[in-house]
């Protein structure tokens, strides 16, 4: 940067970038290396003619829409590339994929918003996934349980191995968290008579909250950790060593989010009277997420819906035709109901939930965010209103045993 800028902050975007960039050392092992592939200085730049200020001019001209001076020919033109792209990305990706990826078994579900990869063994899945991921869309991969050691993930197996552990258990209806013995949770997982009762005699809807998680998972359950890692869908993206897994290649000076894995276990709502509650309220994750349904318990006891009753309740949802077809397949076992929203709709949903809170006489504090606080499960009636009043459509996905749901960071979802 010019010497006049060395002792003051840049007043423009270009000044700021050049001032900051100039302070980083090229070729070092710290932050400076981030700039090493982008530009070079001194005599080294003469061969390519690509000095750092030239590149900044080109980028700023394209992004901020400043014209590049006539005496300098732009080296890159982001705007012209964008203009050449088709306007209907959804239609383009579907038409193009059907020709380019004819060797991959896949379908589009949820009004073409979600890609369903039906053959988890296909080594080319990641190529089609990449096209969909660029659009920021969720992806469903089925059959992951076929790669796993199923006996490791049974409720009784986990209870037997770790029943003496203490963990936080959440009562999903009233959000009360208690620290208790894990065995109590697992004893009632498939036997409703052994579940806790709340004050009015109803069966409690409990969730074992993120237990174990991260390094604890690896240390406590090494066999299950290895089984999970070898069974991850799209290992190029999802494996910790995946070549396209961005988080695996972050330099050490970045603050990393908790990348898990986490074991999330919950009772189903089939044994509760109130079916308008969920085990995971509407929220956003800060990183991309892959969620694999490794086990589905079949609850037994008084008040539990039969299998046909569960299927009937699911069929009342606004489902894609392909999902309805899966429900009728006796070889498929449904386990979780997801409602997913695009990140771009977050502000509308936030405004809607604040409006509903006021209608219900709840106090709406300016510092409270209904999405960040995870205080809402948007039931069927509210989902309909959200569509009618704000034009936000719900993407409803049923997760069957062995399904992996992969969500981009920022996508809102509840389960």
ABEGO torsion letter per residue (X at the ends): XBAAAAABBBABAAAAAAAAAAABBBGBABAAAAAAAABBBEAAAAAAGBBAAAAAAAAAAAAAGBBBBAABBBABBAAAAAAABBABAAAAAAAAAAAAAAABBBBBBGGGABBBBABAABAAAAAAAAAAAAAGBBBBBBGAAAABBAAAABAAAAAAAAAABBBBBBBAAAGBBBBBBAAAAAAAAABAAABBBBAAGBBBBBBBBGOBBEAAAAAABAAAAAAAAAABBGAAAABAABAABAAAABBAABBBBBAOBBBBBBBBAAABABAABBABBBBBBABBBBBBBABBBBBBEBGBBBAAAAAAAAAABBBBAAAAAAAABAABBBABBBBBBBAAAAAAAAAAAAAAAAAAGBBBBAABBAAAAGABBBBAAAAAAAAAAAGBBBBBBBBBBGBBBBBBBGBBBBX
